[in-house]
């Protein structure tokens, strides 16, 4: 499996606006509706990627824990479903139910949202403060499929805890690693 790193959008970047269909409810939702009072996590994930499958239960656990603390959670799949039919919206809804996601799982059919966020891989994480300024982008933790390390969510968890506690977030952030976004125009 290919190992693509995050592009590491500059810290301080304002979260790009979007309006996308939530595959779990069939409602069109936007960033202003979904943002959290204390911060917002935007995750680019998909159904078929082994890196995402490896961390799915931790994503669901983090959602249950941090949504209660005022962090908005948003999952987005931007993959080309023509060439990757396992990532189709009706299957996204099934995955969200199977994994017990408590957050919306949005479909970015045009891939414009992924491009606006400069997302490169699945999973790719972007944590914004209460003013929607980027404070963390990088990995969930050091665990990867096959490396034997437990999935803890420590890197992202530490960033969210610091944000909630009003403490500075270490700017030395490791990029996420995963499968590349499957671009419809074959962009790499």
N, C-alpha and C positions, 0 to 999 in steps of 0.2 A: 504494500500500500504506500502511496506517495505521502511524503511528509512536508506539508506546506506551512510556513510560519505566518503569523499575523503581520500585517503591514505596519502596525504600531502608529495609528493616527495620532497626531500631536496632542499632548495633554492640554487642556483648556479649550479644545474645540467644542463649539456649541453643537448639541445633538441635532442632526438633520431631521426636519419634519417628515412625516409620512402618513399615509392613509392606506391601510391594507385590510383584506378580508381575513377574519379569524376563522380558521378551519374548524374550530370546536363549536362555534355558535353561528357561523355564516353571516355574522355582522361585520360591517366595515368599521374599523377602529383607527384612531389616530394617536400620535404621540401625546398630545395634550390631554386626552382622555385617560391614557394608560400610565402616564408618569406618576411616580410616587412622591409623596410629600417630602421625604428625606433623601431621595435618590432614585435612580432608574437604571436597571440593568437591561441592556439590549444584547441578546445572544443570537448569533447566526448558527443554526444547527440544521440538520436534515435527518431523514429516516434511515438511510442506508449506510452512512459513514461509520466504520468500526470505532473511530475515535469518539464519536457522539454516543454510540451504543455503550461504550465503556463507561461513560460518565452520566448516563441518563438518570439513574436512580439518585445520584448526588444532586443533579439539577433540580429534580422534583423536591428533594429534601430541603435544599437551600430556598426554593420558592416558598415552601410551607413555613420555614423559619423566618425569613427576612421580609416577606410581604406583611407579616404582622407588625413589623418594626417600621413600616412606611417606605420600604423599597419597592418600587414598581418593577415587575419582571415581565419581559417581553421576549418571546422566542420567534425567530423569523427563519423561514426556509426560502432561499433564493435560487435553488438549483433548477436547471433546465429539466423539466419533466418529460420532454419529448425523448431525450436520450437516456434519462434516468427515471423511468416510470415508478420506481419504488418511492419516489419523493412526491408523488401526486397528492393534491389536497385531501382527497377522501382517505388516503392512507395516513396522511399527517394527523387527521382526526383520530384514527384508530390508535396511532402511537401515543398521542396525548392521553387517550383514555387508558391504554395499557400501562403507561408510565405514571399515571395519576398526576399529570401536570395541573397545577392550580393557577396557571397563567395562560394567556392566549398564545396560540401557535399560528402565526400569521404567514400568509403566502405572498411572496414578492414575485409575481408572475413576470413583470417587466425587468426585473433585476436592478431597477433604478435605485432601490433603497440600499442594496448591498454596495452598489457603486458609490452612493453618497457617503456611506460609512467607511469606504475603502476596505470592506471585509474581504478577506483572502481565503479563509479556511473554515471548516466546520470541525469543532466548535471555535467560534471567535467571540470574545466577550468585551463589552464596552460598558463601563460603569460611569454614570453621570451623577453629579451632585444635585441638590434641590433646585439649582438654577439651570440645570441641564448642561453644565460644563463638564467635559471629560476629565475624570480624575484617575481612572484605571483602565488599561487595556492590556490584556495579556492572558496568561494561562490560568486555568482552574487550579491546577497543582502540578506536581512532577510526575504523576502517574500517566502511563501510556499503555495501550494494549500490548501485553507481552513483556513489560519491563518488571513485573512483580511488585511494584510499589502500590500501596493501597490508595484508593480514591478518597481523598479527604476534603477537597475543595479549599485547602488552606490558603493559597495565594489570594483567591477571590474573597474568601471569608474574611481574611485579615484586612483587605481593602474595604469591604463593606462595614466591618466593625470600626475601623478608623474613621470612616466617613460618618457613621452614626455617633461616634464619641467626639466628633469635632477635632480629631487629631490629624496631623499631616500623613498623607499616604506616600510611602516610599516611591520615588520616581524611577528607581531601578527596577523595572518590570520585565519579566521574561515573556516573550511572545508565546501565544498559544500555538500549538502544532496540531495539524489535522489534515483531512483531505481537502484539496482545493475546491473552491466554489465551482460548480459545473456551469460554466458560462454558455449561454445559447449561441453566442457569436464565436465560440471557441477561443476566447481570450484566455490567456494563461496568467 
